[in-house]
Amino acid sequence: MDSTARTARPAPYAPAPRATGILLAVTSALAFSSSGPLVKPLLEAGWSLSAALAVRMGLAGLILSPALVRAVRREPGFVRRHRLSLIAFGLIPVLGCQLLFFSAMQRMPVAVALLIQYLAPVLLVGFVWMRTRRAPSRLVMIGSVVAIVGLVLVVDVAGARFDLLGTVLALGAAVCVCVYFVMSERTGDDLPPLALAAGGLLVGAAVMVVLAVSGILPFAAPPVTVVFRGVEVPGVVALLWVGAVGTTLGYAFGVMAVPRVGSRLASFIGLSEVLFALGFAWLLLGEAPSVVQIIGGAVLLAGVVLVRMDATASEVIDVPVDPVLPVSVVSVAPPASRKRERISGSRRRARTPEVAGSDSR
């Protein structure tokens, strides 16, 4: 058999895209994790949350804006066609998640708020279970439990107090995180991931500015100096890092990773953000993790590995289009499974032309 014959038939699944997606997801978590330890001293020095978030989102949106400009040049009606997706991404995963989480953090310990927010992967698994009425595989179930046990150990909630309203706010942040993964998974050639991220960040920044200017949220941005491990740094430098590196790379790599690995795996990989945040807090603020937290990190990673090992068939959820979350189909299938579904779907459409235009896109 010659080389042409051997290469004519492609493998059903190429591991490179998924490996690349995992690397992007881990890098996204690493970038996001640097924001907290850098923003915390700014807030303690007198900056308001609205000012920090407006600069953070606005700067990241501007850096990613060339992707949005390219999409508009390619399709003049891009913004009109995808306005609901851009607005929804800006209001829910970008602005909503941050406002809800920081509001919860003001009513309960940070560790508890983090724990509740990072229940998002489990909520996604439960959502798939509820919509499809098919139980997740044993590996996914075990991995979910193991990851949450590790998360509990990492955030160290021993003796923490719970607040009802704070719990509701943190759960709202978890739902916003779920929306982030769901919407990111539906990006592609029609809606480029970086264009979605850029538009959402600019929408979130604009709304935050309106809330601050109107007096709904307090606004303060005094010139301050923050201290990291005894080294004084201008506050603007820390904020520039948060916007240009932490937020820009976090969203850019995150939205590119989810379509490659699926929302379920990406959400579990996102739990590593907590581990990276511990490292940055140790490096910048001198807050060394405890032995229990280190053990919890190992347990959490074990849970992520179990979820990664899952090789069950795809799970597809049919979700009707609505103006809040303009997503017609939510898929947590691996890329290979989605490819097989698209091929079989195209064959069905070839036999039944009347449903060819049923795709909401």
Steps between C-alpha positions, in 0.01 A plus 500: 500500500648833394526810714205665323271215596623502853433871544180528298285394790534740794485380857159537664649731757822699503632545855681826419193730519396359838855516635521859381164573661613360835815713486293809417256425783780460755666821380167680525458384859856611578435846352169546683654391830746791504221758515377443855833542683569815296156661533468431874769754606344760267160464665659517844686819394180685407401396149133419456400169346320679216816691403720191509255292296435777245872543431558126500222419253547810286873448453458131416217580259711759319794261468275229352299747288697430176332159493160670515603747230609215273168324549310821414709557187440144388127526566364859511186385683698306763408717799133514403484125444683404821397791722308275740802273547736794553266667750425175681871414528578847631217509754512142629845333489701825507315757711247285682747243624735759648231713662323200651820343629638817659158576648494153652855546625390806699243289691701183561861379511680503169566125526129419528409729210771337288381153590142576395603676178721210398211260523443601137647177354265290712207721398589439134507123555165520678353714224600245237354222714172685542460596134600167346366276784818298459724460801864603455760226480645355816832674437332838472300441819805387696715775354241762595488383861879475527550846348250663737660327803835637387347845451359496854847420635667767287272787600507386867143575611542356851303709749373734229159662534231484234272784399175430314514802267874454450441137407236601244736760351785249479272245334406771251871545426528124446215513249679785321811283478288223345369747241859596422592142413176433312526812282872452438435147376264629231759729338655422163537645152158664523574660839878510560589443868727804526232723346251374758746565783587849373139602453396359836782675686420835336130460582585412862734797534244739350225383736736525798587860406130587475434347842787698649422832332132477594594448863348153526844368590766704682799602290846583634838474329756692707872482416633232733808289557464132581755277670589149388747316724640829624537649151298813426331505161279774350139386510455572131773246416318226688173591329664506157622145562153390607341649188766436236617157618268342755169593340604516133680166494247343735203570275690461170645158580185392682257560214741333257545196726135414566405411139803270484441302820130549571333698776507217753874431494582871468294579810686239705838622374386847607509379861879520477457878521458457875835319522677763293342775712653338810838514328466865406381589851809327638731668246356854520340527842698248703188293577649149508256211442448249779571129480125432475473736203790329324337161553172645377673621185623149426152357559343767276741420216419130540133581447579696185706208368208262559267726303761524224518120482131474424442369151124458493278593210403862449221669686299756302241731647237668289442847639249734337629837388423784736609865517698459822718205404497473118621142485307240306699189591721441800750222442745355744617242251867456413596647162508160329145422609374837383667439164321168463171667596549772236574238234195290588287815521609610153400160363157528657455848354597369158215251523250752643560842338209661683699526826812648342424846633411394854839605643436815707832650394 
